[in-house]
Amino acid sequence: MYDSTLLETLTSEAERDQVQQLVVGAVVVHDGRVLLLQRPADDFMGGIWELPSGKVDPGETLDEALIREVKEETGLDVASIRKYLGEFDYRSGSGKTSRQFNFTVDVVDPEPVELTEHDAYTWTSLAEEPPVSDAVKEVLHRHRTV
């Protein structure tokens, strides 16, 4: 679905850098707003707002994982993957070195959002300062400027 050469390069670079866990994140856009999900209070980094995101399963490509994670976390179907917005590294709750690859996606229909792993969601305007981590702010900044 997406540029397979780019996806293979990103995966190879992560292996070279000894990243232990690959993660994908989706900037889901609708009417100039971006979908953010709130982590459960009792979870790792509880209460923060984040992009729909999750781990890449063994044998799964980044684009396959992206489509699956958006569906699992929001109930929304990805219509297209538009742009690669870069990555950031972090240490997961289990202590693994993780790299999150972020993409802008369009969905077939933005409602209803059906949460399975989060406490709340919001469609937020990028004109305001979103309540997210600095790494996600940088991804959203790239989304606004590309």
N, C-alpha and C positions, 0 to 999 in steps of 0.2 A: 504494500500500500504506500509506503514511504520510500525514499531514496535508500536502497539496500546497501549501497557502497558506504554512505555516511554512517548508517547504523552499524555496519561491520567495523568501520574505523573506530567509532566511539567505544564499542565493546572491546576491541583489541587494545586500545589505549588504557582502558580500565584494568584489563588483565595485566598489562605491562606495569601499571602503577600499583599493582597488588591490592586493588580494591576487592573487598570480600563480598560485597552485596551490591547488586545493581538495582536501582529504583527508577521509576518513571513518574513524571508529574505532568498534569494537564492544565493548561490555561484554557478553560472552557469559556468561550465568549458568546454573549447574546445581547443584542441591542446596546453595545458599548459598555456592558458590564461583565465582570468576571466572577465566576462561581468560586466561593471559598467555603471550606468545611471546618467546623470546630471540633477539635479532639476532645474526647471524654476527659473530665476532670481527673479521673483516677488512672489515666493512661500516661505513657512516656510523653513528656512535654505537654501534659494535660492542660486543656483550656485554650491552647493557641489555635489560631486560624491558619489553614494551609490549603494548598491546591489538592484536588483529588490526586492521589499518588499511591504507589505501592511497589512491592518487590517484583522483580522479574523472576519468573519460575525457570528452573533448569530446562534447557531446550527451547525456550521461548525467545522470540526476537523482541527488540524494544517496542516496535509498533504493535505487535500482538499483545504485549503486556499492557501497553497504554490503553488500547481498546477494552481489554478485559477489566482493568482496574477502574476505569471511568464507569463501566457498566456495574461492577460490583459495589462501588462506593456510592453511586448516585442513581442507578437505574437508568441512566441516559445512554443512548446509542450514539457512538461517534460516526459522523457522516464523512469527515475528512480530517487528515492531519495536515496542517498548513505550514508551520514554520518550526524549525529547531531553535530554541531560545537559550541554549547553553546548559551547563551543568554546575552543580556545586557538591562538595564533599562534606560529610558529617559523620559523627560516630552515633550508631544506632543505640537503642535502649539495651540491646544485648551486647554492646561493645564492639560491634563490627564496623570496619571502615566501609562507608557507604557512599555511593555516587548517584545523585539524582539527575537524570536527563529530562529536560523540560521541553514541551512542545505546545504550540497553540493548536487547539482542535475546535472543529465545528460539530455540533450535535444535531441530530435529526429534529428533535423537539426539546426545548429547554424545561418543560414541565410535564409531569410532576417529577420533582427530585425526591427519590426514595432513599433515605439514609439507612445504612446497615451498620456502620462502624463509628459514626460521628454523632454528636449531640445536637448540632444545628448547622444550618447553611444560610448563606446570604449571597445575593447578587450585588456586588459592590462596584461603584463607579470608580474608574481609575483617575478621576479628577481629584478624589480625596485620598488621603494617606491610609492605605489598608492596614489593618491590625495584624500584620504578619512578621515573620522573622526577616532579618536584613537580607538573607540569601534569597528569599522569595520576593522581597521588594526589588532586588536587582533583576530577577527574572521578569517581573511585571514591568519594570522600566524598559528592559530590552523589548518586551512585547509592544510597548507604546511607541518605541522609536524605530522599529523595523517595518 
